[in-house]
Amino acid sequence: MTEQPIAKLQMSTKIPNWNDLRIFLEVARAGTLSGAAAKLRVDHSTISRRIAHLESVIDAPVFERDHQGFHITAKGRELLAHVETMESGALAIGESLSGTSRIPSGPVRIATMEGIASLYLSRKFVGFKDLYPLIQIELVTSTQLVHVSQREADIFLSFFPSEGKGLEVEPVGAFPLHLYASESYLSRHGIPESMHELSQHQFVSYVDDLIQLNTVRWLEEAIKNPHVVFHSSSMIAQLFAAAEGGGIVMLPAFSNAERFGLRPVLLDAFEVKRTIWMTVHRERCFMPRIKAVQKFLKDILARDFPLPPGIRGS
């Protein structure tokens, strides 16, 4: 009596093909056919056919299409969580079978802001290569939130805590910010001796309406209504403008601005700090190459820019 319903269940159950799921995963991350096609090195028609087949198998749409691209549906998000778990398991099996579970190897993508990537991390990772020659570092700069949950990066370093399901988020360092000016600027305008005198000086800062992260509004935090004469959305452009005498600039300590001919101004007159947060997807934390990069980042930040009392990472 029990065999009939079991047989009926088996006939009605449809299991998605892994190739369809893999393409679904890349389209979900890229948001466009062209992005997924470039990543997978297949043509658009193959991707469209695979997505249509997947939707037929599960009897539900996984994307809504419009002129801007593919937008994942509620059913698609539900499926995505399962597929990402499958992907993590497959990666773990691959590392175990290849022996890389004991020797960290493979690519690790770190996403962060332009300033800390270019002025601090890029030189630190030169030494990392001596420790882990089989790990390939991909350092990506972005002014926006990077979605670790969508695998846009393996590790995200930011000046704010990320939010999302399945994420490990922790503070790993805290850097101070200082005012800097070139000798040429100070010789023309004088060295300010107090915060009050700064009202007579010129500044270099961000383009206000292009600021995408409020955490970089650090100049406003220290000085009320600074007279900004040069604006740029790039921290590095601000640094070089100030180095040429364009004005006083506020920069993070990790910029090591002194090597570009800048000197601190009113070093002890105020205190502005930012915490550095590390975000990693929980299912990737176990991977040896991810763990190795995490540990390296935590170690250098704890040494160079330790967290203040009361803020602790793991």
C-alpha positions as CSV (number, residue, x, y, z in Angstrom):
1,M,0.0,0.0,0.0
2,T,2.9,2.3,0.7
3,E,4.6,1.9,-2.7
4,Q,2.1,3.7,-4.8
5,P,2.4,7.2,-3.1
6,I,6.1,6.9,-3.0
7,A,6.3,6.2,-6.7
8,K,3.9,9.1,-7.4
9,L,6.1,11.4,-5.3
10,Q,9.3,10.4,-7.2
11,M,7.7,11.0,-10.5
12,S,6.4,14.4,-9.6
13,T,9.6,15.6,-7.9
14,K,11.9,17.6,-10.3
15,I,15.5,18.2,-9.4
16,P,17.2,21.2,-11.0
17,N,20.3,20.6,-13.1
18,W,23.5,21.8,-11.5
19,N,24.5,23.5,-14.8
20,D,21.3,25.5,-14.7
21,L,21.9,26.4,-11.0
22,R,25.5,27.5,-11.7
23,I,24.3,29.9,-14.4
24,F,21.5,31.1,-12.2
25,L,24.1,31.9,-9.5
26,E,26.2,34.0,-11.8
27,V,23.2,35.9,-13.3
28,A,22.0,36.6,-9.7
29,R,25.5,38.0,-8.9
30,A,26.0,39.9,-12.1
31,G,22.4,41.2,-12.6
32,T,22.8,41.1,-16.4
33,L,23.2,38.5,-19.1
34,S,26.4,40.1,-20.4
35,G,28.0,40.1,-17.0
36,A,27.2,36.4,-16.4
37,A,28.2,35.5,-20.0
38,A,31.6,37.1,-19.5
39,K,32.2,35.3,-16.3
40,L,31.1,31.9,-17.6
41,R,32.4,32.4,-21.2
42,V,29.2,31.3,-22.8
43,D,26.8,33.2,-25.1
44,H,23.7,35.0,-24.1
45,S,21.4,32.5,-25.7
46,T,22.8,29.6,-23.6
47,I,22.2,31.6,-20.4
48,S,18.7,32.5,-21.4
49,R,17.9,28.9,-22.3
50,R,19.3,27.6,-19.0
51,I,17.4,30.1,-16.9
52,A,14.2,29.3,-18.8
53,H,14.8,25.6,-18.2
54,L,15.4,26.1,-14.5
55,E,12.2,28.1,-14.1
56,S,10.3,25.4,-15.9
57,V,11.7,22.7,-13.6
58,I,10.8,24.6,-10.4
59,D,7.6,26.0,-11.9
60,A,8.4,29.5,-10.8
61,P,10.2,32.6,-12.1
62,V,13.6,33.3,-10.5
63,F,14.1,36.7,-12.2
64,E,12.1,39.6,-13.3
65,R,13.5,41.1,-16.6
66,D,13.5,44.7,-17.7
67,H,15.7,47.0,-19.7
68,Q,18.1,47.5,-16.7
69,G,18.8,43.7,-16.3
70,F,17.7,40.8,-14.2
71,H,16.1,41.3,-10.8
72,I,15.9,38.3,-8.5
73,T,12.4,37.3,-7.3
74,A,11.5,36.1,-3.8
75,K,11.6,32.5,-5.1
76,G,15.0,33.2,-6.6
77,R,16.4,34.5,-3.3
78,E,15.2,31.4,-1.6
79,L,16.9,29.2,-4.2
80,L,20.0,31.4,-4.1
81,A,20.7,30.6,-0.5
82,H,20.6,26.9,-1.2
83,V,22.8,27.2,-4.3
84,E,25.4,29.2,-2.5
85,T,25.5,26.5,0.2
86,M,26.1,23.9,-2.6
87,E,28.8,26.1,-4.1
88,S,30.6,26.3,-0.7
89,G,30.4,22.6,-0.3
90,A,31.8,22.0,-3.8
91,L,34.7,24.3,-3.1
92,A,35.5,22.6,0.1
93,I,35.5,19.2,-1.6
94,G,37.8,20.6,-4.3
95,E,40.3,22.0,-1.8
96,S,40.3,18.8,0.2
97,L,40.9,16.5,-2.8
98,S,43.6,18.8,-4.2
99,G,45.5,18.9,-1.0
100,T,45.1,22.7,-0.7
101,S,43.2,22.4,2.6
102,R,46.7,22.2,4.2
103,I,48.5,24.6,1.9
104,P,46.5,27.8,1.4
105,S,46.3,28.6,-2.3
106,G,44.0,30.2,-4.9
107,P,42.5,33.7,-5.4
108,V,41.2,35.9,-2.6
109,R,39.3,39.1,-3.6
110,I,39.4,41.9,-1.1
111,A,37.2,44.9,-1.7
112,T,37.6,48.2,0.1
113,M,37.8,52.0,-0.4
114,E,40.4,53.5,-2.8
115,G,42.4,55.3,-0.1
116,I,43.1,52.4,2.2
117,A,43.7,50.0,-0.8
118,S,46.2,52.3,-2.6
119,L,47.9,54.0,0.3
120,Y,48.1,51.2,2.8
121,L,47.1,47.7,1.8
122,S,48.9,47.6,-1.6
123,R,52.3,47.9,0.0
124,K,51.4,45.5,2.9
125,F,50.4,42.7,0.5
126,V,54.0,42.7,-0.9
127,G,55.1,41.0,2.3
128,F,52.1,38.7,2.3
129,K,53.3,37.1,-0.9
130,D,56.4,35.9,0.9
131,L,54.2,34.2,3.6
132,Y,51.7,32.7,1.2
133,P,53.2,32.4,-2.4
134,L,50.3,30.3,-3.6
135,I,47.5,32.8,-2.8
136,Q,46.7,35.3,-5.4
137,I,45.4,38.6,-4.0
138,E,42.8,40.6,-5.9
139,L,42.5,44.1,-4.4
140,V,39.3,45.8,-5.6
141,T,38.4,49.4,-4.9
142,S,34.9,50.6,-4.6
143,T,33.1,53.7,-3.2
144,Q,30.0,51.7,-2.6
145,L,28.8,48.9,-0.4
146,V,30.2,45.6,-1.7
147,H,27.9,42.6,-1.3
148,V,29.9,39.8,0.2
149,S,26.7,37.8,0.4
150,Q,26.6,37.9,-3.5
151,R,30.2,37.0,-3.8
152,E,31.3,40.3,-5.2
153,A,34.3,39.8,-2.9
154,D,35.6,37.3,-0.4
155,I,36.5,39.9,2.2
156,F,35.2,43.5,2.5
157,L,37.0,46.1,4.6
158,S,34.9,49.2,5.3
159,F,34.5,52.1,7.6
160,F,31.0,50.9,8.7
161,P,29.5,47.5,9.7
162,S,27.8,45.6,6.9
163,E,24.4,44.0,7.3
164,G,23.1,40.9,5.8
165,K,22.2,37.2,6.3
166,G,25.1,34.8,6.8
167,L,27.8,37.4,7.3
168,E,30.6,37.5,9.9
169,V,31.2,41.2,10.7
170,E,33.8,42.4,13.2
171,P,35.9,45.5,14.0
172,V,39.6,44.9,13.2
173,G,41.2,48.3,13.6
174,A,40.7,52.0,14.2
175,F,42.7,54.7,12.5
176,P,43.0,58.4,13.5
177,L,42.7,61.3,11.0
178,H,44.9,64.4,11.0
179,L,45.2,67.7,9.2
180,Y,48.1,67.9,6.8
181,A,49.6,70.8,4.7
182,S,52.7,71.2,2.5
183,E,55.6,73.5,3.4
184,S,54.8,75.7,0.4
185,Y,51.2,76.3,1.7
186,L,52.3,77.0,5.2
187,S,55.0,79.4,4.0
188,R,52.3,81.4,2.2
189,H,49.5,81.2,4.7
190,G,51.3,80.6,8.0
191,I,51.1,77.8,10.4
192,P,47.8,77.7,12.4
193,E,48.4,77.7,16.1
194,S,44.8,77.0,17.2
195,M,41.5,75.6,15.9
196,H,40.2,79.2,15.8
197,E,42.8,80.2,13.3
198,L,41.6,77.6,10.8
199,S,38.8,79.9,9.8
200,Q,41.5,81.9,7.9
201,H,42.8,78.9,6.0
202,Q,41.9,77.0,2.8
203,F,41.0,73.4,2.6
204,V,40.9,70.4,0.2
205,S,38.0,68.0,0.6
206,Y,35.4,65.8,-1.0
207,V,32.7,66.9,-3.5
208,D,29.8,67.1,-1.1
209,D,26.9,66.0,-3.3
210,L,29.0,63.0,-4.6
211,I,29.8,61.6,-1.1
212,Q,28.3,58.1,-1.0
213,L,29.5,57.2,2.5
214,N,28.8,59.6,5.3
215,T,31.8,58.1,7.2
216,V,34.1,60.1,5.0
217,R,32.7,63.4,6.2
218,W,35.5,63.7,8.6
219,L,36.6,67.3,7.9
220,E,33.1,68.5,8.9
221,E,33.4,66.6,12.1
222,A,36.6,68.4,13.1
223,I,36.0,71.9,11.6
224,K,32.8,73.9,11.3
225,N,32.2,75.4,7.9
226,P,35.8,75.0,6.5
227,H,36.6,77.1,3.5
228,V,37.1,74.4,0.8
229,V,38.9,75.7,-2.4
230,F,39.5,72.3,-4.1
231,H,37.0,69.4,-4.2
232,S,37.6,65.8,-5.4
233,S,35.8,62.5,-5.0
234,S,39.2,60.9,-4.8
235,M,41.2,60.9,-1.5
236,I,44.4,60.4,-3.5
237,A,43.6,63.4,-5.7
238,Q,43.0,65.5,-2.5
239,L,46.4,64.3,-1.1
240,F,48.3,65.4,-4.2
241,A,46.5,68.7,-4.4
242,A,47.5,69.4,-0.9
243,A,51.0,68.3,-1.6
244,E,51.2,71.0,-4.3
245,G,50.1,73.6,-1.8
246,G,46.4,73.7,-2.7
247,G,45.2,73.8,0.9
248,I,45.0,71.9,4.2
249,V,43.6,68.3,3.9
250,M,42.3,65.8,6.4
251,L,43.7,62.3,5.8
252,P,43.7,59.0,7.6
253,A,46.9,58.1,9.4
254,F,47.3,55.0,7.1
255,S,48.0,57.4,4.2
256,N,51.5,58.0,5.5
257,A,51.1,61.5,4.1
258,E,54.6,62.6,5.2
259,R,56.2,60.6,2.4
260,F,54.5,63.0,-0.1
261,G,55.9,66.1,1.6
262,L,52.9,66.9,3.9
263,R,53.3,67.6,7.6
264,P,50.7,67.3,10.4
265,V,49.0,70.5,11.6
266,L,47.4,70.9,15.1
267,L,48.2,67.3,15.8
268,D,46.7,67.2,19.3
269,A,44.0,69.8,18.9
270,F,41.1,67.4,18.1
271,E,40.4,63.6,17.8
272,V,38.6,62.1,14.9
273,K,38.7,58.3,14.4
274,R,37.1,55.6,12.2
275,T,36.8,51.9,12.9
276,I,37.7,49.4,10.2
277,W,35.2,46.6,9.8
278,M,35.9,43.2,8.2
279,T,33.0,41.3,6.5
280,V,33.3,37.7,5.3
281,H,30.5,35.3,4.3
282,R,30.1,32.7,7.1
283,E,30.3,29.8,4.6
284,R,33.7,30.9,3.3
285,C,35.4,31.5,6.6
286,F,36.6,27.9,6.8
287,M,38.6,28.1,3.6
288,P,42.3,28.1,4.3
289,R,43.1,30.9,1.8
290,I,40.4,33.1,3.3
291,K,41.5,32.3,6.8
292,A,45.1,33.2,5.9
293,V,44.2,36.6,4.5
294,Q,41.8,37.3,7.4
295,K,44.6,36.6,9.9
296,F,47.1,38.7,8.0
297,L,44.8,41.7,7.9
298,K,43.9,41.4,11.5
299,D,47.5,41.2,12.5
300,I,48.7,44.2,10.6
301,L,45.8,46.3,11.6
302,A,46.1,45.3,15.3
303,R,49.8,46.3,15.1
304,D,49.4,49.6,13.1
305,F,45.9,50.8,14.1
306,P,44.7,48.9,17.2
307,L,41.1,49.0,18.4
308,P,40.5,51.4,21.3
309,P,39.4,49.9,24.7
310,G,35.8,48.9,24.6
311,I,35.8,47.8,21.0
312,R,37.0,44.2,20.4
313,G,37.1,41.9,17.5
314,S,37.2,38.2,17.7
